[in-house]
Amino acid sequence: MIRAAIFDMDGLLIDSEPLWRAAEVEVFRSVGVPLTEEMCHQTTGLRIDDVVAHWHRRHPWEEPGTAVVQERIVRRMIELIGERGSAKRGVDRALDWARGHGLAIALASSSPMRIIEAVLGRLGIADRFVVVRSAEEEPWGKPHPAIFLSTAAALGVRPEECLVFEDSLTGVIAAKAARMRCACVPEAWPRQDGRFVLAEACLPSLEAVSDELLR
């Protein structure tokens, strides 16, 4: 029996992937990494420290340190969210659907809490979640299941009683590793990566949520 709905944030609730790509390209190029928007897809869904470590291994730079680069990306993202962050299609419908079925509603994101707060404020949906967690509080980010397991614990439900909504393959893997059901809403539709078959359902948008997800 499903008792909780856990929502990812970036690319699912807010159309933030273009903003992440813009911020990453801008900041990484400033330290000499020849990053393109297409290359950014390699790290979609990862925690920001993992993204920076990924590119530092491939295109090492000396200064500034990786922590400074992380901070610059986070600051730029908050600016972009405030300037032009917009909700993805079906967000209100999905949240209303979950509430209508009496599900506890949580948000579990790879983003730092400062970015989560900026998004919730921008979209005006902070009061829709009983639990909000950032993977920056976890020892490992997605695709490790830590963020989902700690979210379930905070909700007081078993992992098997959770339905996760995710847009990235990284997030889907994390949800399944946590032994949760998962509905994926890929940014590219129809889905282009066959590995999305790991999810129990694949939707074109959150507008497509239905009671079939509970069966």
C-alpha positions in Angstrom: 0.0 0.0 0.0 1.3 3.4 -1.0 1.3 5.9 1.9 3.7 8.6 0.7 4.6 10.5 -2.5 8.2 11.7 -2.7 9.0 14.3 -5.4 12.3 15.1 -6.9 12.6 18.8 -7.7 15.0 19.8 -10.5 13.5 19.1 -13.9 10.3 17.7 -12.3 8.7 20.5 -10.4 10.7 23.4 -11.9 12.1 23.7 -15.4 15.6 24.1 -13.9 17.7 21.9 -16.1 18.3 24.7 -18.7 19.2 27.0 -15.8 21.7 24.4 -14.4 23.3 24.0 -17.8 23.6 27.8 -18.2 25.1 28.2 -14.7 27.5 25.3 -15.1 28.7 26.3 -18.6 29.3 29.9 -17.4 31.2 29.0 -14.2 33.2 26.0 -15.5 34.4 27.9 -18.6 35.6 30.7 -16.3 38.1 28.1 -14.8 39.1 26.7 -18.2 36.8 23.7 -18.5 35.5 23.5 -22.2 32.0 22.6 -21.1 29.0 22.6 -23.5 25.3 22.3 -22.7 25.3 18.9 -24.3 28.1 17.7 -22.0 26.0 18.8 -19.0 23.6 15.9 -19.6 26.4 13.5 -18.3 25.8 14.8 -14.7 22.1 15.4 -14.6 20.7 14.5 -11.3 24.0 14.4 -9.4 24.8 16.5 -6.3 26.7 19.7 -7.1 29.9 18.5 -5.3 29.8 15.3 -7.5 29.3 17.5 -10.6 32.3 19.6 -9.8 34.4 16.6 -8.9 33.4 14.9 -12.2 34.7 17.8 -14.3 37.7 18.4 -12.2 38.9 14.9 -12.8 38.5 15.3 -16.5 39.7 18.9 -16.9 41.7 19.7 -13.7 42.3 23.3 -12.8 44.4 24.7 -10.0 42.5 27.8 -8.8 40.0 28.5 -7.4 39.3 25.4 -5.3 36.4 23.1 -6.0 34.4 24.4 -3.0 34.6 27.9 -4.5 33.4 26.7 -7.9 30.5 24.9 -6.2 29.5 28.1 -4.4 29.7 30.1 -7.6 27.4 27.7 -9.4 24.9 27.7 -6.5 24.8 31.5 -6.3 24.3 31.7 -10.1 21.5 29.2 -9.9 19.7 31.1 -7.2 19.9 34.2 -9.4 18.6 32.4 -12.5 15.7 30.8 -10.5 14.7 34.2 -9.2 14.9 35.7 -12.7 13.1 33.1 -14.8 12.3 29.9 -12.9 9.0 28.4 -14.0 6.9 25.4 -12.9 6.8 22.3 -15.0 3.4 21.3 -16.5 1.2 19.4 -14.0 2.8 20.3 -10.7 -0.4 21.5 -9.0 -2.3 18.5 -10.4 0.2 16.0 -9.1 0.3 17.6 -5.7 -3.4 17.8 -5.5 -3.7 14.2 -6.6 -1.3 13.0 -3.9 -3.1 15.0 -1.2 -6.5 13.8 -2.4 -5.4 10.2 -1.8 -4.2 11.0 1.7 -0.5 10.5 0.9 2.2 12.2 2.9 4.0 14.5 0.5 7.8 15.0 0.6 10.5 16.6 -1.5 13.9 14.9 -1.9 16.4 16.8 -4.0 20.0 16.6 -4.9 20.2 20.4 -4.8 21.5 22.3 -1.8 18.9 23.5 0.6 19.4 27.2 -0.4 18.4 26.3 -4.0 15.4 24.2 -2.7 14.2 27.2 -0.7 14.6 29.5 -3.7 12.5 27.1 -5.9 9.8 26.6 -3.3 9.6 30.3 -2.8 9.5 31.1 -6.5 6.8 28.5 -7.2 4.8 29.2 -4.0 4.5 25.6 -3.0 6.5 25.4 0.2 3.4 24.6 2.3 2.6 21.5 0.1 5.3 19.3 1.7 5.5 17.8 5.1 9.1 16.9 4.7 11.8 18.6 2.6 15.2 17.1 2.4 18.4 17.9 0.5 21.1 15.3 -0.4 23.7 17.7 0.9 22.7 16.4 4.3 23.6 12.8 3.2 26.9 11.0 3.0 26.3 10.1 -0.6 24.2 11.7 -3.3 22.0 10.0 -6.0 22.2 7.4 -7.5 22.8 6.2 -3.9 19.4 5.7 -2.2 20.4 7.6 1.0 18.2 10.7 0.3 15.1 8.6 -0.3 15.7 6.3 2.7 16.1 9.3 5.1 13.0 10.9 3.6 11.0 7.8 4.2 12.3 7.7 7.8 11.3 11.3 8.3 7.8 10.6 7.0 7.5 7.5 9.3 6.8 5.1 6.5 8.6 2.1 5.1 10.5 2.5 1.7 8.1 0.0 0.1 5.2 2.3 0.9 6.6 5.2 -1.1 6.0 6.3 -4.7 8.8 8.4 -6.1 8.4 10.9 -8.9 11.7 11.5 -10.8 12.8 13.0 -14.1 16.4 11.7 -14.3 17.8 8.2 -14.7 20.1 8.9 -11.7 17.1 9.5 -9.6 15.2 6.5 -10.8 18.2 4.3 -10.0 18.3 5.8 -6.5 14.6 5.2 -6.0 14.7 1.6 -7.0 17.8 1.0 -4.9 15.7 2.3 -2.0 13.1 -0.4 -2.8 10.5 2.2 -3.7 8.0 2.4 -6.6 8.9 5.0 -9.1 7.2 7.0 -11.8 9.6 8.7 -14.2 8.8 11.9 -16.1 11.9 12.2 -18.4 12.9 15.6 -19.7 13.0 14.1 -23.2 9.7 12.5 -24.2 9.3 9.9 -25.5 12.1 8.6 -23.3 15.3 8.1 -25.1 17.2 5.9 -22.6 16.0 2.3 -22.4 17.1 2.2 -18.8 14.0 4.2 -17.7 12.3 0.8 -17.9 13.5 0.4 -14.3 10.6 2.6 -13.3 7.1 1.2 -12.8 5.6 3.9 -15.0 6.9 6.5 -17.4 4.8 9.7 -17.9 4.9 12.5 -20.5 4.3 15.1 -17.7 2.9 15.3 -14.2 -0.5 16.1 -15.9 -0.6 12.3 -16.6 -0.7 11.2 -12.9 -3.6 8.8 -12.4 -4.9 6.2 -9.9 -3.1 3.5 -11.9 0.1 4.5 -10.2 -1.3 3.2 -6.9 -2.2 -0.2 -8.3 
